[in-house]
Amino acid sequence: MDFFIERDPSGRLLCELVDEASAATVTAANVPGAANGLRAAVADARAGGLGECLWLEPGGEYRWMFRRDGDRLTVAVMWSAGTLTGWQHVFRSECGFAWFAGRARAELDRLGLPSATT
């Protein structure tokens, strides 16, 4: 698995997720909220094994879910445009927890998106 986080020309956050079987683009209009949510969800997975956050968009929301089992992490992303459509699978992959946590921190730091606590 690999992923990259960028800002698009309108200022939104874009995350490209790729693994051998699939690829997805996850976006967020509220950049500080998305960055802090991702950092908190990874911290929750580190502390308790599970973490999740929402990346909000005008037309719906992406739900990131993390499950840590030892040094392995399952990453799942779902999309919902509302209660009638429910949640649709966007991406799922596994990787090393330490790698993902370090990569997420590095990508957000590179974009100048500090955590709410720094």
C-alpha positions in Angstrom: 0.0 0.0 0.0 1.0 3.6 -0.6 -0.6 7.0 -0.3 0.1 10.6 -1.0 -1.7 13.7 0.3 -1.8 17.0 -1.7 -3.8 20.2 -1.9 -5.8 20.8 -5.1 -6.0 24.3 -6.7 -9.2 25.1 -4.8 -7.5 24.3 -1.5 -9.2 20.9 -0.7 -7.2 18.0 0.6 -6.6 15.1 -1.8 -5.4 11.7 -0.7 -4.4 9.1 -3.4 -4.5 5.6 -2.0 -3.0 2.7 -4.0 -2.3 -1.0 -3.5 -1.8 -3.9 -5.9 -5.5 -4.4 -6.4 -7.1 -1.0 -6.3 -6.7 2.8 -6.1 -8.9 5.6 -4.8 -8.9 9.3 -4.3 -10.3 10.6 -1.0 -11.0 14.4 -0.6 -11.9 16.8 2.1 -13.2 20.4 1.9 -12.4 21.1 5.6 -8.6 20.8 5.5 -7.8 21.5 9.2 -10.6 19.2 10.3 -9.5 16.4 8.0 -5.8 16.7 8.9 -6.6 16.7 12.7 -9.1 13.9 12.3 -6.6 11.7 10.5 -3.9 12.3 13.1 -6.4 11.6 15.9 -7.7 8.4 14.2 -4.1 7.1 13.8 -3.4 7.9 17.5 -6.6 6.1 18.6 -5.5 3.0 16.6 -2.1 3.2 18.2 -3.6 3.5 21.7 -6.6 1.2 21.5 -6.4 -0.7 18.2 -9.3 1.1 16.5 -9.6 4.6 15.0 -11.8 6.5 12.6 -12.4 9.9 11.2 -14.6 11.7 8.7 -13.5 13.8 5.8 -16.4 16.1 4.9 -17.3 17.2 1.4 -20.3 19.3 0.2 -21.9 16.2 -1.4 -21.2 13.7 1.4 -18.4 12.3 3.6 -15.6 9.8 3.6 -15.2 7.6 6.6 -11.7 6.3 7.4 -11.5 3.3 9.6 -8.3 1.8 11.1 -7.8 -1.5 12.9 -4.4 -2.3 14.3 -3.5 -5.8 15.1 0.0 -5.8 16.5 2.3 -4.2 13.9 -0.3 -4.6 11.1 -2.9 -2.0 10.2 -6.1 -2.5 8.1 -7.2 0.7 6.4 -10.7 1.0 5.1 -12.4 4.0 3.5 -16.1 4.3 2.8 -18.2 7.0 1.1 -21.7 8.2 1.9 -23.8 10.8 0.1 -26.6 10.4 2.6 -28.7 8.1 4.7 -30.6 6.7 1.7 -27.5 5.6 -0.2 -25.7 4.3 2.9 -22.0 3.6 3.0 -20.2 2.5 -0.2 -16.8 0.8 -0.1 -14.0 3.0 -1.6 -10.7 1.4 -0.5 -9.3 -1.4 1.7 -5.7 -2.5 2.3 -3.3 -3.7 4.9 0.2 -2.4 5.8 2.6 -1.9 8.7 1.2 0.3 11.4 4.5 2.1 12.0 4.9 2.8 8.3 1.4 4.2 7.9 1.6 6.4 11.0 4.9 7.8 10.0 3.8 8.4 6.4 0.6 10.1 7.5 2.5 12.4 9.8 5.1 13.2 7.2 2.6 13.9 4.5 0.5 16.3 6.7 3.7 18.0 8.1 5.0 18.4 4.5 1.8 20.4 3.6 2.2 22.5 6.8 -0.8 21.0 8.5 0.2 20.8 12.1 -1.9 19.0 14.6 -4.3 20.9 16.8 -2.1 20.2 19.8 1.1 21.7 18.3 
